Amino acid sequence: MDRFKRVGVIGAALFLSATLPGCALLGRAAKDQGPEDADITANVRAALRQHSELSPPNELHGSTHNGVVYLSGLVATPLQSESAKALAAEVPGVRAVVSSVAVQQ
């Protein structure tokens, strides 16, 4: 049984050593967000707030990195998810929109 535990510990260590550098890179990318990205994020949030169908109880979040907007959150209908993505795409400076907005069942 000890042999299996050692193999598991070694496997976990190898997995973590391979994935943790990627996590650190993502952390640095978030800190290195440029002023243009911050402006885009603020403009996307403002555009989403202007549409009452996307207001609470829907919960939308967004961030921008290198002109790519990343949307996440929860909405009530598939149409609301598509609307949020389309609104974000219309904001000046947005190069692409990646949406992981889920539809509440």
Protein Blocks (a to p, Z undefined) as FASTA:
>chain_A
ZZmmmmmmmmmmmmmmmmmmmmmmmmmmmmmpcfklmmmmmmmmmmmmmpmklmcfbdcd
dddeehiacdedddfbfklmmmmmmmmmmpghiabdcdfbdcdZZ
